[in-house]
Amino acid sequence: MRIVSPAPPSLVDQVVEAITDEIVSGILMPGSRLIQDDLAQAYGVSRQPVQQALVLLRGCGLVQTAPGRGLIVAPLDPGFVRDLYEMRAVLEGLAARLAAERASDRAAHEGPAYMAAGHAAVKSGLVSRKIETDIAFHRFLSDLSGNTLINETMTPHWPYLKRVMSDVLQKEESMSRTVWDEHEGILAAVIAGRSAEAERLSRDHISRAAAVFIHHIESQQGGRPKQRRTLSARKISL
């Protein structure tokens, strides 16, 4: 039987990732106009993948239509964040419960590597690494659950979640350590097969994070808008 290698990210996926990174890092600020020609030139691609990427980003809430201005970077919406985290708490709780019921041995074998990567990311101080390892851990639990729809449901929302996490983690340094302490507890419950506890800890973990994120966003509203920085030249190749 021939082994089929995973397909590399499509050009549209690469553009989505590039624009998301620009938004998450603050290069493209809320309200910044997204001009297809400028983005295509910066990334070294044609307008078509940029156009398709912007449609996808509008669908996940990172981009919105502004009357007379075309597409702009959407401001963070605390109501949308609340809705998103309420849904996420249910899905993450389900993932942890199913992981404890179905894959405790695998969790014990593979889980410590995720913990080590997360604590290393906290020590590095790099927000991008903190976000990357956090998402990797939650995807790991979803994978352990054996329910493919959990990851499929969450995947379109990760770009927006990355932006929320980035905005807060740049200002709330102590939160990163708390997050991984809570991850340790969730993983321990999964490994021990304590499914009800794993679900409760996971849901509480997401709900506490949501409260911090929403409070932070609401406290920032009404502040002076920041200036847009120069779009970076990031060539994309197939």
C-alpha positions as CSV (number, residue, x, y, z in Angstrom):
1,M,0.0,0.0,0.0
2,R,1.4,3.4,-1.0
3,I,1.7,5.9,1.8
4,V,0.2,9.3,0.8
5,S,1.9,12.3,2.3
6,P,-0.2,15.1,3.6
7,A,-0.8,17.8,1.0
8,P,1.1,21.1,1.6
9,P,-1.0,24.1,2.5
10,S,-2.7,25.6,-0.5
11,L,-1.8,29.1,-1.7
12,V,-5.1,30.4,-0.3
13,D,-4.3,28.8,3.1
14,Q,-0.9,30.4,3.1
15,V,-2.3,33.8,2.4
16,V,-4.9,33.3,5.2
17,E,-2.1,32.5,7.6
18,A,0.0,35.4,6.4
19,I,-2.9,38.0,6.9
20,T,-3.8,36.4,10.2
21,D,-0.2,36.8,11.4
22,E,-0.2,40.4,10.4
23,I,-3.4,41.0,12.3
24,V,-2.4,39.0,15.4
25,S,1.0,40.7,15.6
26,G,-0.6,44.2,15.3
27,I,0.9,45.1,11.9
28,L,-2.6,45.3,10.6
29,M,-4.6,47.2,13.2
30,P,-8.4,47.3,13.7
31,G,-9.8,49.6,11.0
32,S,-6.9,49.1,8.6
33,R,-8.0,48.9,5.0
34,L,-7.3,45.6,3.3
35,I,-6.4,46.4,-0.3
36,Q,-6.1,43.3,-2.5
37,D,-3.4,44.8,-4.7
38,D,-1.2,45.8,-1.8
39,L,-1.6,42.4,-0.1
40,A,-0.9,40.6,-3.3
41,Q,2.3,42.6,-3.9
42,A,3.5,42.2,-0.3
43,Y,3.0,38.4,-0.4
44,G,4.2,37.9,-4.0
45,V,1.0,36.3,-5.2
46,S,-1.9,37.2,-7.6
47,R,-5.1,38.9,-6.5
48,Q,-7.1,35.7,-6.7
49,P,-5.8,33.8,-3.6
50,V,-5.9,37.1,-1.7
51,Q,-9.5,37.6,-2.6
52,Q,-10.4,34.1,-1.5
53,A,-8.4,34.4,1.7
54,L,-10.3,37.6,2.6
55,V,-13.6,35.9,2.1
56,L,-12.5,33.2,4.6
57,L,-11.2,35.7,7.1
58,R,-14.5,37.7,6.9
59,G,-16.3,34.4,7.6
60,C,-14.4,33.9,10.9
61,G,-14.8,37.5,12.0
62,L,-11.3,38.9,11.5
63,V,-12.3,41.0,8.5
64,Q,-15.5,43.0,7.9
65,T,-17.0,45.2,5.3
66,A,-17.0,49.0,5.9
67,P,-19.3,51.2,3.9
68,G,-17.4,53.1,1.3
69,R,-14.1,51.6,2.5
70,G,-14.2,48.0,1.2
71,L,-12.8,45.5,3.6
72,I,-11.1,46.4,6.9
73,V,-9.6,44.6,9.9
74,A,-12.5,44.1,12.3
75,P,-12.3,45.3,15.9
76,L,-12.4,42.8,18.6
77,D,-16.1,42.2,19.6
78,P,-16.6,41.2,23.2
79,G,-20.0,39.8,22.4
80,F,-18.6,37.6,19.7
81,V,-15.8,36.5,22.0
82,R,-18.3,35.6,24.7
83,D,-20.3,33.5,22.2
84,L,-17.2,31.8,20.9
85,Y,-15.9,30.9,24.3
86,E,-19.3,29.6,25.4
87,M,-19.2,27.2,22.5
88,R,-15.6,26.4,23.0
89,A,-16.1,25.5,26.7
90,V,-18.7,22.9,25.7
91,L,-16.5,21.4,22.9
92,E,-13.3,21.4,25.0
93,G,-15.1,19.8,27.9
94,L,-16.5,17.1,25.7
95,A,-13.0,16.5,24.2
96,A,-11.4,16.1,27.6
97,R,-14.1,13.7,28.8
98,L,-13.9,11.6,25.7
99,A,-10.1,11.6,25.9
100,A,-10.2,10.3,29.5
101,E,-12.6,7.6,28.4
102,R,-10.9,6.5,25.2
103,A,-7.2,7.5,25.2
104,S,-5.8,7.8,28.7
105,D,-2.7,5.6,27.8
106,R,-1.9,7.7,24.8
107,A,-2.3,10.9,26.9
108,A,0.2,9.5,29.4
109,H,2.7,8.7,26.7
110,E,2.4,11.9,24.6
111,G,1.0,14.5,27.0
112,P,4.3,15.3,28.9
113,A,5.9,16.6,25.6
114,Y,3.1,19.1,25.2
115,M,3.5,20.2,28.8
116,A,7.3,20.6,28.4
117,A,6.7,22.7,25.2
118,G,4.2,24.9,26.9
119,H,6.4,25.6,29.9
120,A,9.3,26.3,27.6
121,A,7.2,28.8,25.7
122,V,6.3,30.6,28.9
123,K,10.0,30.9,29.8
124,S,10.8,32.2,26.3
125,G,8.4,35.1,26.7
126,L,7.4,34.9,23.1
127,V,3.7,35.4,22.7
128,S,3.7,33.6,19.3
129,R,5.2,30.5,21.0
130,K,2.7,30.7,23.9
131,I,-0.2,30.7,21.5
132,E,1.2,28.0,19.3
133,T,1.7,25.6,22.2
134,D,-1.6,26.4,23.8
135,I,-3.5,25.6,20.6
136,A,-1.4,22.5,20.1
137,F,-2.4,21.2,23.5
138,H,-6.1,21.7,22.9
139,R,-5.9,20.1,19.5
140,F,-4.1,17.2,21.1
141,L,-7.0,16.7,23.5
142,S,-9.5,16.9,20.7
143,D,-7.5,14.3,18.7
144,L,-7.5,12.0,21.7
145,S,-11.3,12.3,22.0
146,G,-11.7,10.4,18.7
147,N,-14.4,12.8,17.7
148,T,-13.3,14.3,14.5
149,L,-16.0,16.9,14.5
150,I,-14.6,18.7,17.5
151,N,-11.4,19.8,15.6
152,E,-13.4,20.4,12.4
153,T,-15.7,22.7,14.3
154,M,-13.0,24.6,16.0
155,T,-10.6,25.0,13.1
156,P,-12.3,28.0,11.4
157,H,-12.3,29.9,14.7
158,W,-8.6,29.5,15.6
159,P,-7.5,32.7,13.6
160,Y,-9.9,34.8,15.7
161,L,-8.9,33.0,18.9
162,K,-5.2,33.6,18.1
163,R,-5.9,37.3,17.9
164,V,-7.8,37.4,21.2
165,M,-5.0,35.5,22.9
166,S,-2.3,37.7,21.4
167,D,-4.0,40.9,22.5
168,V,-4.3,39.8,26.1
169,L,-1.0,37.8,26.5
170,Q,1.1,40.8,25.5
171,K,-0.3,42.6,28.6
172,E,-1.1,39.8,31.0
173,E,2.2,38.0,31.6
174,S,1.1,36.0,34.7
175,M,-1.8,34.5,32.8
176,S,0.5,32.3,30.7
177,R,1.8,30.4,33.8
178,T,-1.8,30.0,35.2
179,V,-2.9,28.5,31.8
180,W,-0.3,25.8,31.9
181,D,-0.9,25.0,35.6
182,E,-4.5,24.4,34.6
183,H,-3.4,22.3,31.5
184,E,-1.4,20.1,33.9
185,G,-4.6,19.4,36.0
186,I,-6.6,18.6,32.9
187,L,-4.0,16.2,31.5
188,A,-3.7,14.5,34.9
189,A,-7.4,13.9,35.0
190,V,-7.4,12.5,31.4
191,I,-4.5,10.2,32.2
192,A,-6.2,8.9,35.3
193,G,-9.4,8.3,33.3
194,R,-11.4,10.6,35.5
195,S,-13.7,11.7,32.7
196,A,-16.2,13.9,34.7
197,E,-13.3,15.7,36.4
198,A,-11.5,16.2,33.1
199,E,-14.6,17.7,31.6
200,R,-15.2,20.0,34.5
201,L,-11.6,21.2,34.6
202,S,-11.5,21.9,30.9
203,R,-14.8,23.8,30.9
204,D,-13.7,25.9,33.9
205,H,-10.4,26.6,32.3
206,I,-12.0,28.0,29.1
207,S,-14.6,29.9,31.1
208,R,-11.9,31.6,33.3
209,A,-9.9,32.5,30.2
210,A,-13.0,34.0,28.6
211,A,-13.7,36.2,31.6
212,V,-10.2,37.6,31.5
213,F,-10.3,38.2,27.7
214,I,-13.7,39.8,27.7
215,H,-12.8,42.1,30.6
216,H,-9.6,43.1,28.8
217,I,-11.3,43.9,25.5
218,E,-14.1,45.9,27.2
219,S,-11.6,47.9,29.2
220,Q,-9.7,48.8,26.0
221,Q,-12.8,50.0,24.2
222,G,-12.9,53.8,23.8
223,G,-9.2,54.2,23.9
224,R,-7.2,56.1,21.3
225,P,-6.9,54.1,18.0
226,K,-3.4,53.0,17.1
227,Q,-1.7,53.8,13.9
228,R,-1.3,51.2,11.2
229,R,2.3,50.0,10.8
230,T,3.8,49.1,7.4
231,L,2.7,45.8,5.9
232,S,5.6,43.4,5.9
233,A,6.8,41.9,2.6
234,R,6.2,38.2,3.1
235,K,6.7,36.2,-0.1
236,I,4.6,33.1,-0.3
237,S,5.6,30.1,-2.4
238,L,3.7,26.9,-3.4
